[in-house]
Amino acid sequence: MELISLTSTYPELRRSSYMKTVSIVLHVVILAAITYQIPSAIKVLPRRSARVLIPYSPGRSAAPTPPKPKIIKPKEEPKLAMKEPDPPPPSNGGDPTGEADVTLAMANFFPPPQPNLSALPHGTSGDIIVNIVIDEQGKVVDSHVDQGLGHGVDEAVLAVIQTWTFWPATKAGKPVASAQQLLFHFDRA
């Protein structure tokens, strides 16, 4: 039995295998180049709810880009003119005994309490209910927590409420002391 080498007898087979190898290498190189150049070769433009692919054409831009707006910052912050709200109008109803017109105390300065909630456990959510007494001048003279969250949050809310001022409640047109209940809801994410 005699062994015959195909490569020595058929040189065109060796050449074709060489060409196949070169072809495979070139295809891999071209695919790699296209894969890594996709962001610059194709630009995706959103149009309402559909996307449109616009192929890149060398020498021309893919799509006209709108000019970016220039943001000019003001040299000083604008000052907001705040008008103090009008006092509440007198009511036409009477008190339960039917003696005279009565109006409720209305807050005219009431910054919102913003206590530090970091002491509360994550996911805590709850209400703070505060009972207050307002004197004839519209100042808070007494306050106590009816329901609270603890962890120092109740005390921070009480401290802010002490700074509030009210138009006092009236009875027959004269200021009188009154009591109210305030509710604050807080969530700790």
Beta strands, then each sheet from edge to edge (+ up, - down):
strand 1: 42-47
strand 2: 50-55
strand 3: 102-103
strand 4: 106-109
strand 5: 125-134
strand 6: 140-147
strand 7: 165-167
strand 8: 169-171
strand 9: 174-176
strand 10: 178-187
sheet 1: 1+ 2-
sheet 2: 3+ 8- 9+
sheet 3: 4+ 7-
sheet 4: 6+ 5- 10+
end
